[in-house]
């Protein structure tokens, strides 16, 4: 049995630079022989996680940090105010060492106080796992756990975001969590090249003093404008496995990801460009075969015809690709839904039920709940 939720979105951005490379230029990629704007999956996953913070409980989310020893020690001291920080740090470090996760003493300047030991890489822990570690320390008088006890502490009770995006622990592969969500790099549906915004800034004090006018600062910012194709897919069964078999938690996680995928936006240079757009078209399918990206709809760069906007032309190309895949490969989704602005949804006629965002979340949850229930009874 397979069960996936595929999410396709078209989202237009005005001149902006939401995700830049090491030179400060908007990221790009070549697809179909043409240079396109690109927004990395890492940037959008970060934005999705930040959107979770606005409506999900802290207990359902995780923290990604090198400072996990300090995180656990602080929780110990919060639960027992009489526990010394030094003792809590030693006990917390022992938990990670028992798991085979190495820690190092961070380098500090001569005038700085010593800091708590850190892991050599970012470690993704759920709030429950931090709590479990702290309570183990308190219940066992700071005694180091066995290897099995450490695994019980750090590998049970994954948060929603750990279950979705996975976790890699280089020192201890047993603690790895395979991601249940795949997120593609968003790419422009048309060819696009960076442009340069040449700007100057005036020195207010020089101007007030009546001195020679001129630029107090000169610079340039690169920017691009594109209609992006975005794609992500949720492996519902893997998500449920990562969440310990809890179907209700799985439904909450899937609905939350769908909601935040649509609402979120990376914030690079956003105060400069105010590029706060939302997707103009979202196409969601629930499938029992395998995920299907429709990115090849844009292998040939989209160009708006006279009287037709580029985003409508993109919606038409997306619809044609979806119909072709369904017809040629006979891969029909279990259910499909469309959320669209203005008349873009007309291009998707016959491909799914047109709904509002709240209805989309309810409908997808209902379909997935039914399939999970049928699977458990089989």
C-alpha positions in Angstrom: 0.0 0.0 0.0 1.2 3.5 -0.9 -0.3 6.8 0.1 1.1 10.1 -0.9 -0.1 13.7 -1.1 1.4 15.7 -4.0 1.3 19.5 -3.9 1.8 21.6 -7.0 1.8 25.4 -6.9 2.3 28.3 -9.2 3.5 31.5 -7.5 4.6 34.7 -9.1 7.2 37.0 -7.5 7.8 40.6 -8.4 11.5 41.8 -8.5 13.0 40.2 -5.4 15.9 38.2 -4.0 14.4 35.7 -1.5 17.2 33.2 -1.9 20.7 34.2 -2.9 24.0 32.5 -3.6 27.5 33.2 -2.3 27.8 36.2 -4.6 24.5 37.8 -3.5 22.8 36.9 -6.8 19.4 35.2 -6.8 19.9 31.5 -7.2 19.3 30.1 -10.6 19.3 26.8 -12.6 19.3 25.7 -16.2 16.2 23.7 -17.1 15.2 23.0 -20.7 18.3 24.8 -21.9 17.1 28.0 -20.3 18.3 29.9 -17.2 15.5 30.0 -14.6 15.2 31.6 -11.2 15.5 29.0 -8.4 14.6 28.9 -4.8 16.3 26.1 -2.9 14.2 23.5 -1.1 16.2 24.2 2.1 15.2 27.9 2.1 11.5 27.0 1.7 11.6 24.2 4.3 13.0 26.7 6.7 10.2 29.1 5.9 7.7 26.2 6.4 9.2 25.4 9.8 9.0 29.1 10.8 5.3 29.1 9.8 4.7 26.1 12.0 5.7 28.3 15.0 2.8 30.6 14.4 0.1 28.0 15.1 1.5 24.7 16.3 2.4 24.0 20.0 6.0 24.1 20.9 5.6 20.5 22.2 4.8 19.4 18.7 8.0 20.9 17.2 11.7 20.4 17.3 14.9 22.4 17.7 17.9 22.1 15.4 21.1 23.1 17.1 24.6 22.2 18.1 23.8 23.4 21.6 21.6 20.4 22.6 23.6 19.7 25.7 22.9 23.2 27.0 19.2 22.7 25.9 18.8 19.6 28.0 20.7 21.1 31.0 18.5 24.2 30.9 15.4 21.9 31.0 16.8 20.0 34.0 17.3 23.3 35.9 13.8 24.4 34.9 12.3 21.2 36.2 14.4 21.3 39.4 15.5 24.8 40.4 17.9 23.3 43.0 19.9 21.4 40.4 23.2 23.1 39.7 24.0 24.1 36.1 27.4 22.5 36.2 26.0 19.2 37.3 23.2 19.4 34.8 25.6 20.0 31.9 27.7 17.0 32.9 24.6 14.8 33.1 23.2 16.0 29.8 26.5 15.4 28.0 26.6 11.9 29.4 23.2 11.2 27.7 24.6 12.1 24.3 27.8 10.3 24.8 25.9 7.1 25.7 24.1 7.5 22.4 27.5 7.7 20.6 27.0 11.3 19.7 30.3 13.1 20.1 30.6 16.5 21.8 33.4 19.1 21.7 34.4 22.1 23.7 33.5 25.2 21.6 36.3 27.7 21.1 35.9 31.0 22.9 37.8 34.3 23.0 40.0 35.0 26.0 37.5 37.4 27.5 34.6 35.0 27.2 33.3 32.5 29.7 33.6 28.8 28.8 30.5 27.5 27.0 28.6 24.2 27.3 29.9 21.3 25.1 28.4 21.2 21.6 27.9 18.5 19.0 30.0 18.8 15.9 26.9 19.3 13.7 23.3 20.5 14.0 21.2 17.9 15.8 17.4 17.9 15.4 15.6 17.1 18.6 11.9 17.2 19.5 10.8 19.1 22.6 9.6 15.7 23.9 13.1 14.2 23.5 14.6 17.2 25.4 12.0 16.6 28.2 12.6 12.9 28.2 16.4 13.4 28.6 15.9 16.0 31.4 13.5 13.8 33.3 15.8 10.7 33.0 18.6 12.8 34.6 16.4 13.9 37.5 14.9 10.4 38.0 18.3 8.7 38.0 20.3 11.2 40.0 22.4 12.3 37.1 23.6 8.7 36.4 24.6 8.1 32.8 22.1 6.0 30.8 22.9 2.8 29.1 23.1 2.7 25.3 19.6 1.2 25.2 18.2 3.8 27.6 19.8 6.6 25.5 18.1 5.3 22.4 14.8 5.2 24.2 15.3 8.8 25.2 16.5 10.3 21.9 14.8 8.1 19.3 11.2 8.1 20.6 8.7 10.9 20.5 9.7 12.6 17.3 8.2 16.0 16.7 6.2 16.8 13.6 9.0 18.6 11.8 11.6 15.8 12.6 9.1 13.2 11.2 8.6 15.3 8.1 12.1 16.5 7.2 14.2 13.7 8.8 17.3 13.7 10.9 20.9 12.7 10.1 23.3 11.8 13.0 26.7 11.3 11.5 28.2 9.7 14.7 25.2 7.4 15.4 23.3 6.3 12.2 20.8 4.4 14.4 19.3 7.7 15.3 18.8 8.8 11.7 15.2 9.5 10.7 14.3 9.2 7.0 12.4 12.2 5.8 8.7 11.6 5.0 8.4 14.8 2.9 10.2 15.6 -0.3 10.5 19.3 -1.4 11.7 20.3 -4.8 13.7 23.4 -5.6 11.2 25.9 -6.9 12.1 27.0 -10.5 10.8 29.7 -12.8 8.4 28.5 -15.6 10.1 30.8 -18.0 13.6 32.1 -18.8 14.9 34.8 -16.4 18.1 36.7 -15.9 19.2 38.7 -12.9 18.8 42.5 -13.0 20.7 45.1 -11.0 19.2 47.7 -8.8 21.7 50.6 -8.6 21.0 52.6 -5.5 22.5 55.6 -3.7 22.1 56.9 -0.1 22.3 60.5 1.0 24.3 61.5 4.1 21.7 63.5 6.1 24.2 65.4 8.2 26.2 66.5 5.1 23.0 67.7 3.5 21.8 69.6 6.6 25.2 71.3 6.7 24.8 72.6 3.2 27.9 70.9 2.1 28.5 69.5 -1.3 25.6 67.1 -2.1 26.3 63.7 -3.5 25.9 60.1 -2.6 27.0 59.0 0.9 26.9 55.4 -0.3 26.5 53.7 -3.6 25.7 50.0 -4.2 23.8 47.4 -6.2 21.4 44.6 -5.4 20.6 41.8 -7.8 17.0 40.8 -8.3 14.8 38.6 -10.4 11.1 38.3 -11.1 9.5 35.0 -12.0 6.4 32.8 -11.9 7.7 29.7 -9.9 6.6 26.1 -10.1 6.7 24.6 -6.6 6.3 20.9 -5.8 6.4 18.8 -2.7 5.1 15.3 -1.7 4.2 13.7 1.6 4.7 10.0 2.1 1.9 9.5 4.5 2.8 6.0 5.6 6.4 7.0 6.3 5.2 10.0 8.2 3.0 7.8 10.4 5.9 5.4 11.0 8.1 8.3 12.1 5.3 9.4 14.4 5.1 6.1 16.2 2.1 4.8 14.3 -0.1 7.6 15.6 -2.7 8.2 12.8 -4.2 11.4 14.3 -0.7 13.0 14.7 -0.1 12.0 11.1 -3.2 13.8 9.9 -2.3 16.9 11.9 1.2 16.8 10.5 0.1 16.4 6.9 -2.5 19.1 7.1 0.0 21.4 8.8 2.6 20.9 6.1 0.0 21.5 3.4 -1.2 24.7 5.0 2.4 26.0 5.6 3.6 25.0 2.2 1.0 27.3 0.7 1.4 30.2 3.3 5.1 30.3 3.8 7.7 32.4 1.9 11.5 32.7 2.4 12.3 36.2 3.7 15.6 37.1 1.9 15.7 40.8 1.2 12.0 41.1 1.9 12.2 44.5 3.6 13.8 45.8 0.4 11.3 44.3 -2.0 8.1 43.5 0.0 7.5 40.6 -2.3 4.7 39.2 -0.1 2.7 37.1 -2.6 0.7 33.9 -2.2 0.4 31.1 -4.8 -2.1 31.9 -7.5 -2.8 28.2 -8.2 -2.5 25.1 -6.0 -3.2 21.6 -7.3 -3.2 18.8 -4.7 -3.6 15.1 -5.4 -3.9 12.2 -3.0 -2.4 9.1 -4.7 -2.0 5.4 -4.0 0.7 4.7 -6.6 3.7 7.1 -6.4 4.5 10.8 -6.4 4.4 12.5 -9.8 6.0 15.9 -10.3 4.6 18.0 -13.2 7.7 20.1 -13.6 8.2 18.9 -17.2 5.2 21.0 -18.1 7.7 23.8 -18.1 10.7 22.2 -19.9 9.8 24.5 -22.7 9.8 28.0 -21.2 6.3 29.5 -20.9 5.6 32.7 -22.8 2.3 34.6 -22.4 0.5 35.2 -25.6 -1.2 38.5 -26.6 -4.1 38.9 -24.2 -3.0 35.9 -22.0 -0.9 36.5 -18.9 2.1 34.3 -18.3 0.6 32.8 -15.2 -2.5 31.8 -17.1 -0.3 30.2 -19.7 1.6 28.4 -16.9 -1.7 27.1 -15.5 -2.6 25.8 -19.0 0.7 24.0 -19.3 0.3 22.5 -15.9 -3.2 21.2 -16.7 -2.0 19.7 -20.0 0.8 17.9 -18.3 -1.5 16.6 -15.6 -4.0 15.3 -18.1 -1.3 13.7 -20.2 0.2 11.8 -17.2 -3.2 10.5 -16.2 -4.2 9.4 -19.7 -0.9 7.9 -20.9 0.2 6.2 -17.7 -3.3 5.5 -16.4 -2.3 6.9 -13.0 -5.4 8.5 -11.6 -5.3 10.1 -8.2 -7.7 9.0 -5.5 -8.8 12.6 -5.1 -7.7 16.0 -6.4 -8.4 19.6 -5.4 -7.7 23.0 -6.8 -7.3 26.3 -5.0 -7.0 29.3 -7.4 -7.1 33.0 -7.8 -9.2 34.8 -10.4 -10.0 32.6 -13.4 -6.8 30.4 -13.4 -8.9 27.5 -12.1 -10.7 27.3 -15.4 -7.6 25.9 -17.0 -7.8 23.0 -14.5 -11.4 22.1 -15.3 -12.0 18.4 -14.9 -8.8 17.8 -12.9 -10.2 18.2 -9.4 -12.7 19.9 -7.1 -12.3 23.7 -6.7 -12.2 24.6 -3.1 -11.0 27.3 -0.6 -7.9 26.7 1.6 -9.9 25.7 4.7 -12.0 23.3 2.5 -8.8 21.9 1.0 -7.3 21.0 4.4 -10.6 19.4 5.5 -11.1 17.4 2.2 -7.5 16.1 2.1 -7.6 15.1 5.8 -10.9 13.3 5.3 -9.6 11.3 2.3 -6.3 10.4 4.0 -8.1 9.4 7.2 -10.4 7.0 5.3 -7.4 5.4 3.5 -5.5 5.0 6.7 -8.6 3.4 8.3 -9.1 1.0 5.4 -5.4 0.1 5.5 -5.5 -0.8 9.2 -8.6 -3.0 8.6 -7.1 -4.9 5.7 
